[in-house]
Amino acid sequence: MADQAFDQDAWERRWAQVLRDHQDKVASRPPNPLLLREVGGLSPGRALDAGCGHGAEAIWLAAAGWHVIAVDFSASALEHGRTTVEALGDGLAGDIEWIEADLGAWTPPAAQFDLVSSLYVHVAGSVGAMVTRLGSGVAPGGTLLLAGHRPIVPETGEPSPAAGQQQVCVEDALAVLDADAWDIVVAEERPRAVAGSGVDAVVRAVRRPA
Ligand SMILES: C[S@@+](CC[C@H](N)C(=O)[O-])C[C@H]1O[C@@H](n2cnc3c(N)ncnc32)[C@H](O)[C@@H]1O
């Protein structure tokens, strides 16, 4: 899989096909349990879901009382999220803004969010630069939640079938989260549910009040 592309065209084609062939399955996919576990206890405020995909997490956050900015560079994924929340018809649609942008360059408005969450997004450039950009959006007292799939088999250190992808890893994230500015609450690798599919790097940090 090392030659698989994860750029905008590739993701847009992937989402267009998945939504064409498996729309019902995608629509019924629950939000990622990692998000629920890590931020389920926070008081709602303004949230950024960076790399929101088809929107299950953004919609869950909105239902929990957050006002959400949901960013992705796949127009098809964003459209699916938008129509899904509109179809729910319970007023949630107004709590989510869907923005098409490339997280390789897009920088959130500074210190605006009580939560910035970015789950399983492939990074084209430097992980540290993306973590820095996303972290800049977190308000004092706010939370930064990052998860990345690390494509190794934990027992052997060998590449898993997803090798060739670059996502957030603990070391690169911690390298740019200045200890004077951030309290690191979680920084660990967790085995994934499917054996042999690698590990999840999970980082949760809270920006110290200025
Ligand atoms: C593996 S999916 C994860 C989606 C969702 N966060 C989740 O946990 O189910 C990665 C998502 O990130 C988006 N993505 C990848 N690179 C991106 C970039 N540079 N800018 C914006 N979105 C990106 C893809 O379009 C895709 O929707």
The ligand as an SDF file (V2000), in Angstrom:
LIG
                    3D

 27 29  0  0  0  0  0  0  0  0999 V2000
   -9.4710    8.1900    7.7230 C   0  0  0  0  0  0  0  0  0  0  0  0
  -10.5950    9.4970    7.4410 S   0  0  0  0  0  0  0  0  0  0  0  0
  -11.0810    9.9130    9.1010 C   0  0  0  0  0  0  0  0  0  0  0  0
  -12.3810   10.6260    9.1410 C   0  0  0  0  0  0  0  0  0  0  0  0
  -12.8860   10.9030   10.5780 C   0  0  0  0  0  0  0  0  0  0  0  0
  -12.0190   11.8620   11.2470 N   0  0  0  0  0  0  0  0  0  0  0  0
  -13.0110    9.6340   11.3800 C   0  0  0  0  0  0  0  0  0  0  0  0
  -12.3270    9.4870   12.4040 O   0  0  0  0  0  0  0  0  0  0  0  0
  -13.8090    8.7630   10.9830 O   0  0  0  0  0  0  0  0  0  0  0  0
   -9.5110   10.8580    7.0640 C   0  0  0  0  0  0  0  0  0  0  0  0
  -10.2840   12.1000    6.6150 C   0  0  0  0  0  0  0  0  0  0  0  0
   -9.3640   13.1760    6.5440 O   0  0  0  0  0  0  0  0  0  0  0  0
   -9.5830   13.8860    5.3430 C   0  0  0  0  0  0  0  0  0  0  0  0
   -8.2920   14.4960    5.0010 N   0  0  0  0  0  0  0  0  0  0  0  0
   -7.1150   13.8450    4.7950 C   0  0  0  0  0  0  0  0  0  0  0  0
   -6.1470   14.7300    4.5430 N   0  0  0  0  0  0  0  0  0  0  0  0
   -6.7280   15.9610    4.5990 C   0  0  0  0  0  0  0  0  0  0  0  0
   -6.2470   17.2870    4.4010 C   0  0  0  0  0  0  0  0  0  0  0  0
   -4.9740   17.5310    4.0910 N   0  0  0  0  0  0  0  0  0  0  0  0
   -7.1150   18.3140    4.5250 N   0  0  0  0  0  0  0  0  0  0  0  0
   -8.4290   18.0890    4.8330 C   0  0  0  0  0  0  0  0  0  0  0  0
   -8.9380   16.8570    5.0160 N   0  0  0  0  0  0  0  0  0  0  0  0
   -8.0990   15.8030    4.9050 C   0  0  0  0  0  0  0  0  0  0  0  0
  -10.0840   12.8670    4.3440 C   0  0  0  0  0  0  0  0  0  0  0  0
  -10.8300   13.4300    3.2860 O   0  0  0  0  0  0  0  0  0  0  0  0
  -10.9290   11.9680    5.2440 C   0  0  0  0  0  0  0  0  0  0  0  0
  -12.2480   12.4250    5.3060 O   0  0  0  0  0  0  0  0  0  0  0  0
  1  2  1  0
  2  3  1  0
  2 10  1  0
  3  4  1  0
  4  5  1  0
  5  6  1  0
  5  7  1  0
  7  8  2  0
  7  9  1  0
 10 11  1  0
 11 12  1  0
 11 26  1  0
 12 13  1  0
 13 14  1  0
 13 24  1  0
 14 15  1  0
 14 23  1  0
 15 16  2  0
 16 17  1  0
 17 18  1  0
 17 23  2  0
 18 19  1  0
 18 20  2  0
 20 21  1  0
 21 22  2  0
 22 23  1  0
 24 25  1  0
 24 26  1  0
 26 27  1  0
M  CHG  2   2   1   9  -1
M  END
$$$$
